[in-house]
Amino acid sequence: MAKNTGNGYRKGAVTERSQFQANNGNWVKRNAETGRFMDQKTSGGSFKGVRKEK
């Protein structure tokens, strides 16, 4: 189970999720089981602890 530490990093991996960078430059989080989009990060950078799709 992934847990935020409050010190700018996450301990553990986020399971059953992946992320990719959309055409507009934002990172989008996807549910690995259903393939549905979950969230889009607009503040820059990628989601912490979520694996990246190739």
C-alpha positions, 0 to 999 in steps of 0.5 A, spaced: 500 500 500 502 506 498 502 512 503 504 519 503 510 521 508 509 528 508 516 529 506 515 530 498 515 522 497 511 516 497 513 510 500 511 504 496 508 503 489 501 505 487 498 498 484 493 497 479 494 504 476 499 507 470 500 514 467 502 517 460 503 524 458 497 526 453 498 531 447 497 537 451 503 535 456 499 533 462 500 527 465 493 522 465 492 517 470 489 510 468 486 504 472 489 498 469 483 494 470 478 497 466 482 502 462 478 508 464 482 515 465 482 517 473 485 523 473 489 529 470 495 533 473 495 540 471 500 542 476 506 539 472 510 533 473 508 526 473 504 522 479 508 520 484 509 512 485 505 511 479 508 507 473 509 510 466 506 507 460 511 506 454 
